[in-house]
Amino acid sequence: MTTNSATKYRPPIVAVMGHIDHGKTTLLDKIRSASVARKESGGITQHISSYQYEVKLKNGKIKPVTFIDTPGHAAFCAMRARGADITDLVVLVISAVDGVMAQTKECIAQIKKANLPVIVAMTKFDLDTRQPEMVKGQLVEMDLTPEEYGGQISVVPVSAKTGEGIDALLDLIFLNAEIMELKDEPDAPFEAVVIESKLDKLRGPLAAVIVKKGTLRLGDTVYAENVAGKVKALLDLDGKNISEALPSAPVEILGFEKVPSVGSLVTDHLIEPETVKVSSPDVSTTQDPDAEEVPHLNIVVKTDVEGTLEALKGSLSDDVNIVFAGVGPVNDNDVIAAKTSHSQLFAFNVPVSKTIKNLADNEKVSIFQSKIIYEIIEDIQSQVLKMLDPTIEETILGEGTIIAEFKIDKVRIAGVKISKGEMVKGNTVHLMRDGKIIKNTTIEGIRQGKDIVEKIKVGHECGMTFRPYVDFKLKDVIIAYKN
């Protein structure tokens, strides 16, 4: 690499991606000596988060690096794609115990689509149940051949518990950054990307961005595509006011006229209207529920941030009609909208005041609150089932899709990928096809590989048998429930 003394290199932007529960946030906690994972509901990242950290390398040098922590839950595929779009390098986290899983495969597809360099961090390496050769074999199958197998992919065993491999991982990140020659461009026309946005009840619209190039300063006029703003405050990751943000810096902007869409390009000039993709995070209206003969579940949705709203809307079936959706606390307009449209109101990680609860009670509007996204999704799915079959009064325990079938000793076995909750031997289940219940049955047995297990959790795959027998097909959905 050739350089000159006048050349400055910006900090690398590194997206940390991987399957749910494989230890992405815990690994970052170890690096930055914080406890973000324990602050997240259920220990699962519910939003994109980013921060810049100064790393002390083995040679004694101190260098900054920007990390983006992307959610591993299936609902957040769009968020992971945004993380890939604005990053220089990906650290793909794979558990040495569980190996390549469903969201790992989605991440690999996004990495390949963006043609990004990748380092594999093999987590949980301190556990006796680790299977490193299995993981490497799976990587070969995914066309990510490890260096020791003659490929180009660095695989680093790490443990967030003991700290093993952390230094080696950081050294590799900066080695890749040097090879890429990431040039600092503080004087270039300003560009940043919105990675998250929300409506703060005291401060108004807030947008978390990562600066791509140029410098953002207090008082600047900026545009997140079709949303204008004047920078009234710049906040760093500790919530402290700063005067400017340089390339690769994650920063929060206060001053937009309304909440900008996640993924928006932020510039210092207005983009021509014809090139703007029109999108409003505040209101989402679908077709009139009376326009079709098939029944729809009408809902009103409020979430804490626009990215979660996007993920939630993308996870709902065609049986759901979103009458109104927005970010910020639940207010009286939301309750009235739910009342007039005969909708249920779902609130993700946003406050519902006592006054609003009293109003909802008076108007006979039900409000479902949660801080975990899949609880919201599961409850909506449960309401859809009750709508399709009013005799169903049940709690959804888990959901999976039949992705394969095979026989052992002439017994037909369904290969099931669990997408929500968990399933336990003996659970009563619906077999659903094209949104309709084909038959009800019970789970007779569950196998993971050669092992017979009592239960299977979200993100895992298994073989499943049923009693009484059901003539299942590929892509059928299995829903475990209790009355």
Wavefront OBJ file of the C-alpha trace (Angstrom):
o trace
v 0.000 0.000 0.000
v 1.384 3.387 -0.940
v 0.617 6.431 1.169
v 1.859 9.934 1.745
v 2.064 11.901 4.952
v -0.865 14.138 3.953
v -3.304 11.251 3.472
v -5.717 10.547 6.320
v -7.753 7.394 6.609
v -11.201 7.363 8.121
v -12.243 4.794 10.730
v -13.729 1.599 9.271
v -17.498 1.090 9.565
v -18.064 -2.510 10.648
v -21.480 -4.197 10.656
v -21.849 -7.042 13.148
v -24.346 -9.541 11.757
v -25.563 -13.025 12.566
v -28.344 -15.230 13.852
v -30.422 -14.402 16.911
v -28.781 -15.396 20.237
v -25.390 -16.125 18.696
v -23.730 -13.425 20.803
v -23.363 -10.347 18.581
v -24.171 -7.736 21.196
v -22.385 -9.648 23.967
v -19.238 -9.701 21.834
v -19.491 -5.945 21.350
v -20.087 -5.543 25.090
v -16.740 -7.218 25.689
v -15.031 -4.878 23.256
v -16.493 -1.706 24.657
v -16.897 -2.889 28.287
v -20.566 -1.950 28.354
v -23.773 -3.872 29.017
v -26.035 -3.050 26.083
v -27.220 -6.666 25.771
v -28.677 -6.679 29.269
v -30.492 -3.400 28.588
v -32.284 -4.838 25.547
v -35.605 -6.580 26.179
v -35.085 -10.309 26.436
v -31.359 -9.860 25.743
v -32.183 -9.499 22.034
v -31.265 -6.439 19.975
v -34.558 -4.764 18.984
v -33.013 -1.872 17.010
v -29.939 -1.019 15.012
v -27.362 0.486 17.347
v -24.015 2.023 16.503
v -21.049 3.501 18.305
v -17.446 4.498 17.782
v -14.787 2.954 19.968
v -11.059 3.616 20.273
v -9.162 0.335 20.129
v -5.695 -0.216 21.526
v -3.893 -2.624 19.233
v -1.057 -5.010 20.094
v 1.485 -2.565 18.646
v 0.311 0.073 21.125
v -1.441 2.252 18.551
v -4.925 3.552 19.332
v -7.366 3.644 16.426
v -11.110 4.375 16.214
v -13.632 1.964 14.685
v -17.387 2.345 14.163
v -19.549 -0.696 14.873
v -23.139 -1.286 13.753
v -25.018 -3.917 15.756
v -27.860 -5.327 13.648
v -30.798 -7.324 15.061
v -30.739 -11.065 14.438
v -34.478 -11.667 14.696
v -36.154 -12.741 11.457
v -38.405 -9.669 11.414
v -35.422 -7.348 11.021
v -34.127 -8.520 7.639
v -34.531 -4.994 6.226
v -32.479 -3.543 9.087
v -29.639 -5.982 8.432
v -29.756 -5.018 4.764
v -29.404 -1.338 5.745
v -26.458 -2.268 7.948
v -24.833 -3.958 4.971
v -25.516 -0.983 2.687
v -23.485 1.525 4.720
v -20.634 -0.648 5.964
v -17.052 -1.243 4.848
v -16.618 -4.647 6.441
v -18.823 -7.295 8.055
v -18.065 -9.354 11.136
v -20.312 -12.388 10.745
v -20.992 -13.911 14.155
v -21.606 -17.678 14.200
v -21.958 -19.759 17.352
v -19.336 -22.500 17.564
v -22.033 -24.607 19.231
v -25.028 -24.087 16.912
v -23.327 -23.298 13.596
v -24.971 -21.699 10.557
v -28.660 -20.965 11.182
v -31.565 -19.323 9.341
v -30.618 -15.671 9.870
v -26.941 -16.521 9.259
v -27.910 -17.585 5.757
v -29.875 -14.344 5.242
v -26.836 -12.358 6.376
v -24.540 -14.250 4.002
v -26.924 -13.482 1.132
v -26.811 -9.771 2.007
v -23.020 -9.820 2.322
v -22.678 -11.402 -1.118
v -25.215 -9.018 -2.660
v -23.251 -6.016 -1.355
v -19.931 -7.692 -2.259
v -18.467 -6.868 1.154
v -15.346 -8.273 2.790
v -16.194 -10.471 5.769
v -14.510 -11.853 8.869
v -16.170 -14.745 10.709
v -16.176 -14.509 14.503
v -16.844 -17.993 15.890
v -18.403 -17.180 19.264
v -18.970 -19.262 22.428
v -15.592 -20.935 21.860
v -15.124 -21.393 25.603
v -17.914 -24.017 25.688
v -17.040 -27.734 25.649
v -19.843 -28.334 23.131
v -18.133 -26.214 20.445
v -17.910 -27.759 16.973
v -15.450 -25.597 14.965
v -14.969 -28.084 12.134
v -18.733 -28.345 11.646
v -18.945 -24.543 11.353
v -16.086 -24.416 8.842
v -17.705 -27.158 6.783
v -20.970 -25.207 6.721
v -19.078 -22.105 5.579
v -17.579 -24.074 2.699
v -21.110 -25.124 1.694
v -22.125 -21.435 1.739
v -19.182 -20.560 -0.548
v -17.263 -18.808 2.276
v -14.199 -21.045 2.382
v -11.940 -20.513 5.440
v -8.268 -19.703 4.914
v -7.133 -23.014 6.423
v -9.206 -24.786 3.773
v -7.548 -22.809 0.998
v -10.083 -19.982 0.832
v -10.050 -16.245 1.582
v -12.230 -16.061 4.725
v -10.618 -15.431 8.104
v -12.300 -17.373 10.908
v -11.471 -16.169 14.424
v -12.485 -18.228 17.492
v -13.676 -15.812 20.175
v -15.237 -15.885 23.622
v -17.053 -12.903 25.068
v -16.781 -14.594 28.464
v -12.989 -15.075 28.566
v -11.911 -12.472 26.007
v -10.191 -15.111 23.852
v -9.668 -13.984 20.258
v -10.829 -10.379 20.756
v -7.387 -8.874 20.030
v -6.967 -11.073 16.941
v -10.386 -10.004 15.650
v -9.606 -6.307 16.090
v -6.212 -6.678 14.411
v -7.905 -8.303 11.412
v -10.472 -5.509 11.191
v -7.753 -2.861 10.948
v -5.653 -4.963 8.581
v -8.635 -5.098 6.213
v -9.209 -1.370 6.659
v -5.597 -0.639 5.656
v -5.931 -2.806 2.562
v -9.137 -0.971 1.566
v -7.453 2.453 2.033
v -10.545 4.156 3.431
v -9.856 7.800 2.690
v -11.056 10.519 5.033
v -13.067 13.192 3.153
v -14.034 15.861 5.735
v -14.201 18.614 3.097
v -16.344 16.690 0.594
v -20.059 17.479 0.128
v -21.834 16.119 3.193
v -23.494 12.687 3.062
v -24.845 10.510 5.857
v -27.335 7.649 6.166
v -30.243 7.434 8.609
v -29.939 4.130 10.467
v -32.713 4.817 12.973
v -35.264 7.536 13.713
v -37.906 8.266 16.297
v -40.243 10.904 17.693
v -39.119 12.083 21.124
v -42.030 13.484 23.138
v -39.866 16.317 24.506
v -37.362 17.023 21.742
v -39.316 16.109 18.615
v -37.978 14.139 15.611
v -34.555 12.551 16.147
v -32.432 10.752 13.561
v -29.425 8.549 14.273
v -27.050 8.739 11.305
v -23.595 7.614 10.288
v -21.552 10.158 8.358
v -20.228 8.789 5.064
v -18.247 11.842 3.995
v -18.012 15.544 4.662
v -18.513 17.247 8.029
v -21.781 17.917 9.827
v -21.877 21.030 12.049
v -24.335 22.722 14.359
v -26.605 25.098 12.443
v -26.234 23.261 9.121
v -29.318 22.844 6.953
v -29.719 19.223 5.883
v -32.207 17.106 3.941
v -33.095 13.450 4.558
v -34.416 13.059 1.028
v -37.777 14.911 1.242
v -37.506 15.845 4.948
v -35.736 19.122 5.719
v -34.066 20.091 8.961
v -31.700 22.525 10.625
v -29.203 20.963 13.014
v -30.247 22.313 16.422
v -28.176 19.764 18.331
v -25.671 17.010 17.629
v -25.454 14.232 20.206
v -22.759 11.596 20.549
v -23.365 8.064 21.812
v -23.283 9.206 25.435
v -25.956 11.817 24.727
v -23.443 14.653 25.027
v -23.647 17.714 22.801
v -20.897 18.004 20.201
v -20.180 20.730 17.660
v -19.358 18.611 14.596
v -19.342 15.062 13.257
v -16.636 13.749 10.919
v -16.653 10.807 8.461
v -17.580 7.410 10.004
v -19.001 9.093 13.113
v -22.345 7.875 14.472
v -24.355 10.850 15.706
v -27.918 11.829 16.565
v -29.445 14.880 14.844
v -32.104 17.053 16.456
v -33.887 19.494 14.145
v -35.765 17.638 11.389
v -39.270 18.859 10.559
v -40.620 15.320 10.922
v -39.259 11.826 11.485
v -37.149 10.848 8.438
v -37.321 7.381 6.936
v -34.642 4.893 7.898
v -32.204 4.299 5.076
v -32.614 7.893 3.850
v -29.554 9.597 2.411
v -28.882 12.825 4.310
v -27.255 15.611 2.279
v -26.635 19.353 2.482
v -28.843 19.985 -0.551
v -32.414 19.120 -1.512
v -32.725 16.102 -3.768
v -34.901 16.710 -6.818
v -38.503 15.611 -6.158
v -38.621 13.181 -9.047
v -35.718 11.196 -7.558
v -37.207 11.042 -4.098
v -38.801 7.824 -2.979
v -41.938 9.022 -1.197
v -42.246 7.458 2.240
v -43.848 8.602 5.456
v -43.079 6.843 8.711
v -45.906 8.630 10.484
v -48.956 7.230 8.682
v -49.464 4.061 6.691
v -52.812 3.380 5.053
v -53.685 0.233 3.138
v -56.752 -0.676 1.134
v -60.247 -0.205 2.507
v -60.993 -3.333 4.559
v -64.452 -3.439 3.001
v -63.009 -3.559 -0.522
v -62.491 -7.320 -0.339
v -64.837 -10.040 0.755
v -62.202 -11.872 2.779
v -62.000 -10.797 6.434
v -59.141 -8.600 7.636
v -57.876 -7.838 11.100
v -57.823 -4.048 11.485
v -54.987 -2.734 13.635
v -53.438 0.547 14.749
v -49.685 0.330 15.449
v -47.376 2.641 17.390
v -43.646 1.899 17.818
v -40.686 3.636 19.404
v -38.635 4.003 16.223
v -39.313 4.027 12.496
v -37.059 1.034 11.808
v -39.093 -1.194 14.095
v -42.314 0.027 12.481
v -40.870 -0.940 9.100
v -39.886 -4.386 10.383
v -43.244 -4.973 12.034
v -45.227 -4.025 8.922
v -43.039 -6.296 6.818
v -43.786 -9.270 9.090
v -47.569 -9.136 8.855
v -49.723 -11.318 6.623
v -52.230 -10.163 4.012
v -54.993 -10.839 6.543
v -53.915 -7.732 8.488
v -55.088 -4.242 7.505
v -53.013 -1.418 9.020
v -55.472 1.441 9.505
v -52.908 3.753 11.065
v -49.232 3.377 11.988
v -46.697 5.764 13.421
v -43.854 6.356 15.850
v -44.085 7.876 19.311
v -46.254 7.468 22.424
v -49.865 6.318 22.113
v -52.186 9.341 22.083
v -55.903 10.019 22.017
v -55.975 10.204 18.208
v -54.672 6.618 18.059
v -57.446 5.432 20.378
v -60.124 7.273 18.350
v -58.696 5.848 15.101
v -58.906 2.353 16.589
v -62.447 3.006 17.856
v -63.846 4.308 14.560
v -62.230 1.554 12.463
v -63.009 -1.274 14.907
v -59.284 -1.929 15.283
v -57.020 -3.303 17.975
v -54.144 -1.082 19.079
v -50.615 -2.485 19.351
v -47.876 -0.520 21.120
v -44.233 -1.581 20.829
v -41.849 -0.122 23.407
v -43.801 3.140 23.751
v -45.526 4.585 26.827
v -49.281 4.469 27.339
v -50.335 6.989 29.966
v -53.018 6.339 32.544
v -55.207 8.932 30.817
v -54.914 7.097 27.493
v -55.644 3.743 29.167
v -58.775 5.201 30.737
v -59.846 6.607 27.366
v -59.257 3.211 25.724
v -61.302 1.488 28.420
v -64.147 3.951 27.959
v -64.064 3.505 24.175
v -63.711 -0.266 24.529
v -60.407 -0.306 22.608
v -57.944 -3.047 23.534
v -54.242 -2.086 23.729
v -51.543 -4.748 23.517
v -48.149 -3.559 24.811
v -44.753 -5.260 24.575
v -41.031 -4.493 24.447
v -40.254 -7.592 22.357
v -41.217 -7.518 18.700
v -42.058 -11.176 18.228
v -44.593 -10.956 21.079
v -46.415 -8.285 19.060
v -46.228 -10.370 15.875
v -47.409 -13.525 17.645
v -50.347 -11.737 19.239
v -51.417 -10.294 15.874
v -51.174 -13.769 14.332
v -53.250 -15.142 17.188
v -55.921 -12.491 16.563
v -55.923 -13.383 12.844
v -56.551 -17.038 13.695
v -59.424 -16.080 15.995
v -60.857 -13.914 13.233
v -60.698 -16.751 10.696
v -62.150 -19.195 13.204
v -64.101 -17.456 16.005
v -64.164 -20.696 18.038
v -60.413 -20.452 18.600
v -59.491 -18.949 21.965
v -55.824 -19.724 22.275
v -52.313 -18.549 23.048
v -49.699 -19.058 20.340
v -46.665 -20.917 21.718
v -44.572 -21.319 18.590
v -44.614 -21.356 14.828
v -42.574 -23.110 12.164
v -42.531 -23.883 8.458
v -42.103 -27.318 6.880
v -39.024 -26.999 4.669
v -38.249 -30.682 4.012
v -39.548 -34.221 4.392
v -37.788 -37.555 4.836
v -38.401 -41.080 6.115
v -36.794 -43.092 8.905
v -37.948 -46.715 9.275
v -40.855 -45.932 6.922
v -42.030 -43.114 9.223
v -42.660 -39.841 7.385
v -40.900 -36.956 9.157
v -41.376 -33.219 8.600
v -38.277 -31.019 8.535
v -39.420 -27.890 10.383
v -37.715 -24.488 10.779
v -38.960 -22.713 13.925
v -39.617 -19.018 13.236
v -41.359 -17.954 16.459
v -41.438 -19.016 20.111
v -40.806 -22.675 20.884
v -42.485 -26.048 20.373
v -42.610 -28.867 22.902
v -43.363 -32.572 22.483
v -47.076 -33.034 23.125
v -48.102 -29.540 21.985
v -51.390 -29.232 20.130
v -50.746 -27.726 16.692
v -52.571 -26.371 13.661
v -51.382 -27.515 10.235
v -51.990 -24.464 8.036
v -51.833 -24.199 4.239
v -52.434 -20.995 2.260
v -53.605 -19.271 5.446
v -56.228 -21.921 6.274
v -56.247 -24.571 9.001
v -56.074 -27.994 7.291
v -56.015 -30.152 10.408
v -55.219 -30.103 14.129
v -52.838 -32.649 15.614
v -50.153 -33.034 18.312
v -46.373 -33.208 18.195
v -45.445 -36.840 18.757
v -41.649 -36.452 18.633
v -38.830 -34.001 17.911
v -35.330 -34.800 16.632
v -32.275 -32.569 16.230
v -29.762 -34.501 14.198
v -29.455 -37.885 15.911
v -30.769 -36.596 19.239
v -34.328 -36.939 20.491
v -35.270 -33.691 22.259
v -38.252 -32.499 24.270
v -38.473 -29.003 22.786
v -37.147 -26.801 19.978
v -36.687 -23.009 20.074
v -36.919 -20.173 17.550
v -34.150 -20.169 14.952
v -33.524 -23.918 15.045
v -34.447 -26.709 12.658
v -35.664 -30.188 13.563
v -37.428 -33.315 12.425
v -40.997 -33.629 13.700
v -43.631 -36.378 13.751
v -47.334 -35.963 14.498
v -50.149 -38.019 16.021
v -52.731 -38.327 14.596
v -51.050 -38.482 11.184
v -51.350 -35.444 8.893
v -50.616 -35.364 5.165
v -48.289 -32.384 5.328
v -46.681 -30.629 2.361
v -43.640 -28.403 1.934
v -44.282 -24.766 2.968
v -47.111 -25.800 5.314
v -47.077 -23.815 8.564
v -47.168 -25.480 11.986
v -48.611 -23.385 14.857
v -48.421 -24.688 18.417
v -51.048 -23.259 20.759
v -52.860 -23.732 24.036
v -56.482 -22.907 24.769
l 1 2 3 4 5 6 7 8 9 10 11 12 13 14 15 16 17 18 19 20 21 22 23 24 25 26 27 28 29 30 31 32 33 34 35 36 37 38 39 40 41 42 43 44 45 46 47 48 49 50 51 52 53 54 55 56 57 58 59 60 61 62 63 64 65 66 67 68 69 70 71 72 73 74 75 76 77 78 79 80 81 82 83 84 85 86 87 88 89 90 91 92 93 94 95 96 97 98 99 100 101 102 103 104 105 106 107 108 109 110 111 112 113 114 115 116 117 118 119 120 121 122 123 124 125 126 127 128 129 130 131 132 133 134 135 136 137 138 139 140 141 142 143 144 145 146 147 148 149 150 151 152 153 154 155 156 157 158 159 160 161 162 163 164 165 166 167 168 169 170 171 172 173 174 175 176 177 178 179 180 181 182 183 184 185 186 187 188 189 190 191 192 193 194 195 196 197 198 199 200 201 202 203 204 205 206 207 208 209 210 211 212 213 214 215 216 217 218 219 220 221 222 223 224 225 226 227 228 229 230 231 232 233 234 235 236 237 238 239 240 241 242 243 244 245 246 247 248 249 250 251 252 253 254 255 256 257 258 259 260 261 262 263 264 265 266 267 268 269 270 271 272 273 274 275 276 277 278 279 280 281 282 283 284 285 286 287 288 289 290 291 292 293 294 295 296 297 298 299 300 301 302 303 304 305 306 307 308 309 310 311 312 313 314 315 316 317 318 319 320 321 322 323 324 325 326 327 328 329 330 331 332 333 334 335 336 337 338 339 340 341 342 343 344 345 346 347 348 349 350 351 352 353 354 355 356 357 358 359 360 361 362 363 364 365 366 367 368 369 370 371 372 373 374 375 376 377 378 379 380 381 382 383 384 385 386 387 388 389 390 391 392 393 394 395 396 397 398 399 400 401 402 403 404 405 406 407 408 409 410 411 412 413 414 415 416 417 418 419 420 421 422 423 424 425 426 427 428 429 430 431 432 433 434 435 436 437 438 439 440 441 442 443 444 445 446 447 448 449 450 451 452 453 454 455 456 457 458 459 460 461 462 463 464 465 466 467 468 469 470 471 472 473 474 475 476 477 478 479 480 481 482 483
